[in-house]
Amino acid sequence: MAEVKYLNASRIYPGNPPVRAVDSVNMDIADGEFLVLVGPSGSGKSTALRMLAGLEDINEGQIFIGGRDVTNVPPKNRDIAMVFQSYALYPHMSVADNMGFALKLRGVDKATIAAKVKEAAGLLDLTRYLDRKPKALSGGQRQRVAMGRAIVREPSVFLMDEPLSNLDAKLRVETRANIAELQARLGTTTVYVTHDQVEAMTMGHRVAVLKDGLLQQIDTPRNLYDVPANVFVAGFMGSPAMNLTNLPLTTTGLKFGDITLPLSAKILADAAAAGHTELTFGVRPEDLTLGSEGLPITVDLVEELGADAYMHGKAPDGSRVVVRTGARVQINAGSTVRASVTNLQHTHVFDPTSGLRLGPVEGTGALLNN
């Protein structure tokens, strides 16, 4: 078993004040799971991965691999294999020698190394390149060699630190599908770091979202998209991002232009008790539609994407609003349109102070005219 556990794990860099790059993170990663760590630059995701690898000190808490406390265990004794952003291949060695080098250092016999390299090369479609040097390979092929080097070691855990960031857009899409398929076939526990939320959504069994060293939410991609825990997760996951705008409270709900979005009695009572006069409202671009009623939006840009189009504009409070429209809808920049909600159950209400999600608007309620 190769489950991974972070128990109140922290990485603290000295300074005045000290910087908590990873702050009391708790995560349980199941044996065979593909977990993605995602967040903006400086969120602590790569540091968290390097703590698991043993390349960063753990100042507080513990980390376990397969039930064994590895907090103070050297990297070479943790039974992990890491795939780096830079590939880190030896330019003077062939593909086969690069893939088998770690086994050679362990003193594994040549026949066993050759067999393991051949097997990994077959998985990665590298068999015909085994005699080539890295300089004769494309970026995607080099990345597969780096993965092959990890595979031949048969580790308990694969660690991948933004392995696709050096690839072009088309190759990224192809390679991330290959990595996900390969992980499913091997069944090896994998922790994968990326700043790309689309990559996270399409690859991970679960995704852990970090910000400023703090774990914001860990869940399946679908739940992160449909039920974000707070404003940060709501705005970070999804492309285009969720629309977030502050709306005035009325006695029955939120004022959304010339209509009211009904709120539950509990949300209204909690908002009144907290002294809020407005709440943060969130809705995805695909859950808005243009019509004669709703929130007025001043159009800035219409982004044509073939089958779809996205209208970008500003709400009265100045917040950005994106609406997914039909590909052939004619909208001029500078004009004012109105957006209404297509499904109340796909909306989100957040506390404007804490940022925590309070729930949807009243999913069974009707849109009320003001």
N, C-alpha and C positions, 0 to 999 in steps of 0.2 A: 504493500500500500504506500502511496506517495502523496497523501494529503498534506496540505501546507496550512499552517496556522500563524497568523500575526496576533500576538497577545499584548495589547497596550504598547505596541512597538513605536519608539520615537528615535529620530535622529536629530541631534541638537548641535548646531555649529556655534563655536564660541564667538562672542561679540558683545557689544553693549547697546541694546540688550542681546542676549543669545537668540539665535534664529532656530525655531523649531521647524526644520524643513519637512519632517514627517512627525505628526503630532498624535500620539496615542492611538495608532491605527489598530483596529480589530477586524480581522478577516479570516474566514474559514473557507479554504479552497479544497474541493473534493478531489479524490483520486480520479484521474482521467479528465478533469474539467479543463476547459479553455477559458481562462479569466483574462479580461482586458482591463488594464489600468489606463484611464484616460483623464485628461485635464489640460488646461492651458499651460504655457511655459511658466515654470516656477511653481507648479502645483505640488511637486514632491513625488510624482509618479516614477520617474527614473531613479530617484533616491530610494524609494521603497523597493524597487526591483534590485538595486545594488545591495541593499541591506540583506535581502534574501540570498543573493549570490555570495555574500561575505566580503564585498568590495567596499562597503561602508560600515562603520561601527554602529552598533545598536546601543544607544545611551540609556534607554529605559525600555522595560518590557522584554519580551522574548519572541523568538521565531522558531517554529518546529517544522521539520520535514519528516513525513512518515512517522509521526509521534515522537521523534528524537529531537531534543533541544539542541539546535545548532547555533545558538546565539553567539557563542565564543569559539565555534569550530572554524578552522581555516577553509577557504574556498575549495581547495583541492579535495577536501574530505567531506564535502556536502552532497556529493552525487548529483550535481547539476551540470547542465551544459548551456552556454550562453551564445546567442547570436546577436552580433553587434550591428549597429547602423553602418559602420565603415567596412564591413565584411572581414577585415583583418586577415587577409590571405597572404601567404608567403609568395612573393612574386617569382622567386627562383625555383619553386617546386611545381610539379605537375598537379593537376586536379586530384589524381589518385593519392599522391603524397600528402597534399594538403588535408584531404579527408581522413587519412589514416595516421596523421602525425601524432595526435594525442595518444592513440593506442601504441604507437612505437615508443613513446616516452614511458609508457607503463610497462614496457618489456613484453608486449604481446607478440607471439610468433608471426612470421611473415604470412604464412598460409591463412591464419585466422584473420589478419588484417585485410588481406586481399579479398577474402570471402565477404567480410562485413562491408568493405568499400563497394564491392560489386553489387551487393544487395541494396545498399543505400542509393547507389547510382541508378539502379533500375527504378526505384521508387521516384526519383527526382528527374528521370529522363536525361541523365548525364553520362550514360554508358559510352557514347561515342566521343565524349570530350575528355576522357580520363587521362589521356596522354598530353593534353594541351596545358599551357601555362595560363595563369589568370588573365594576362594582358590580351590573350586571344579570345576572350569571352565577352559577351555583352554584360550589362549591369545585372540583368535578371538571372543570367547563368551564374555569375559570381555569387549572387545571393543564394542560389540553390546549392552551390558548393559549400558555402558557409553553413547552410542548414545540414548538408550531408555530413560535414565534420562533426556536428552536434549529434546527429542520429547514430553514427557508428559507435559512439560511446555508450549508447543505451542507458542514458541517465534516468534518474527517478523524475526529474523535473526539467523541462525546457524553459529557458528564460530568453525573451526576445525584446530587445530595446530598439524600438522604431526601425525595424529591419527594412522597411520599404521606402523610407524617406528619400533615398537617393535615386529612386526610379521615376520614370515619367508617368503621367497620369494613366495612360492605357495599360502600361505594364504593371502598375500598382494594382489595378482592378484584377488583372489576370493572376498575379502572384498571390494576392490575399486569398483568392478562391483556392489556389493550389495549397497554401499553408493550412487553411481550414480543413480541406479534404485530407491532407496528409496527417494532421493531428487526429482526425476522426479514425483513420486507419490504424495509426500507431497506438492510440489510446493513452498517450503520455500526458501527464499533468503539465499544463503550459500556462505561463504567466507572460503576458504580451503587453508592452507599453506603446502607446501612440498618443499623439495630440489630435489626431483626426477622428472626430466623432462618427463620421460615416464608416470609417474602417472599424471602429469599435462596435458599431451597431450590426455590421454585416458578418463579423467574425466570432465574437465571443458567445459562449454559453451564458455567461453573466458578464456584466460590466461594472467596474468600480470607478466612480467619479470622484476625483480629488480636487480640492481648491485650497491653496495656502497651507498645504500639509495636512489638511483635515479631510477625512472620508465623508463625503456628502451623502452618497447613496450607493448601495451595491444591489443589483437586481438584474433580471433578464432585460435584454434590449427592448422588448415590447413593453414591459412594465415601466422602464425608465421613460419611454416615450409617452405612454398613456397616463401614468400616475407619478409624475416627478415629485420628489419629496419637498423641493423648495424652488425658489425663483432661479437660483443659479443653475440647477440641473435642467429646469424647464427651458432656460435660454440657451444652454450649451448643447443639449442633445437635440438633434434634428437639423435638417438642412432643406430649406431655409429654417431659421430658428423660430421658436414660438413667439407670437406677438404678445408683448407684455405692456400693459398701459394702466395707469391709475384712473379709476372711475369713481365719481361721486356716489355716496350711499344715499338711498332714499328709505322711506319707511318699509318698503317691500323688496328692495333689491338694489341693483347697480344701474345707474343711468348710462345707457349706451346710445348716445346721440338722442334721437327722438323716441326711443323705446326703453323699456326697463327689463333687465334680466333678473328674474325672481330668485331670491336667496332663501335658504332654509331658515326656519326660526332660530335654530342654534347659531348659525353663522351671524345672523343679524344681532342676536343677543350678545354673543361674544365680542362682536365689533363695537357695540354700544358700551359694553363694560370696559373695553380697552380705550374708549374715547376716540375711536377712528371715525373720520368723516369721509374717508374713501378707502378702497381696497384695490389691490393689484389684481387685474384680470388678465388671464392668459388664454389664448386660443391659437391653434395651428392654422397656417395659411389655407390648408385644404378644407378647414371647417368654417370658412367665411365665404359669403357669396355677395355679389353686387346686386343692389336693388333700389327701391324707392325709399326704404326706411333703414334706420340704423345709425352707425357712427359715421360722421362726415370725415372724409379723407382727402387731403390734397395730394394729387398724383405727382410723383417725381420722375418715375421711370417705369416703362413696361419692358420686361425681360422676356424675349421670345426664345422658347426652347423646343420648337418643333411641335410636338403633340400637346405641350402645355405652355402656359405663359404665366409669369408672376408680375403682378402690379405692385410697385413699391411706392409708398406715400407716407404722409405724416398725419397723425391724429391731432385733435385740438390741443392736447397737452404737449405736443412736440415729439411724442414717442413714434418710433418707426412702426409701420404696419405693412405687412405683405399679404396679398390675397392671391391665391391660385385661381386663374381664370381660364376660360377656353382659349385655344390657340389663336382663334380668329376674332376675338373681341377687340373692337377698336376703341382705345382710350388714349386721350391726348395728355401729355405732360402739362401740368399747370391747372388742369380741370379738377373739379371737386365731385367725388362720387360718394355713395353711401354703402357701407358694408354691414351685413347682418349675419347672425350665427345660424348655421344650418342644423346643428345638433347640440342641444344644451348639455348633454351628457359628456361631450368631448371638450368641455371648457374647464377652466381652473381658476380658483380664487385663492389668493395668497395674502398673508398678513403683511402689510407694508413695512412693518418694523422688523420683525424676525425673518421675513421671507418664507416662512413655512407654509405649506399648502394646507388650506382649510377645507377644501372639497370642490366639487363642481357647483355651478349654479344649479338651481332646482331642476333636475333632469326631467321631471314629469310636469313641470309648470309651463305656462304659456308665456310668450313674449307679450309684455304689456305695453300698450301705447301710453305715452306720457300725457 
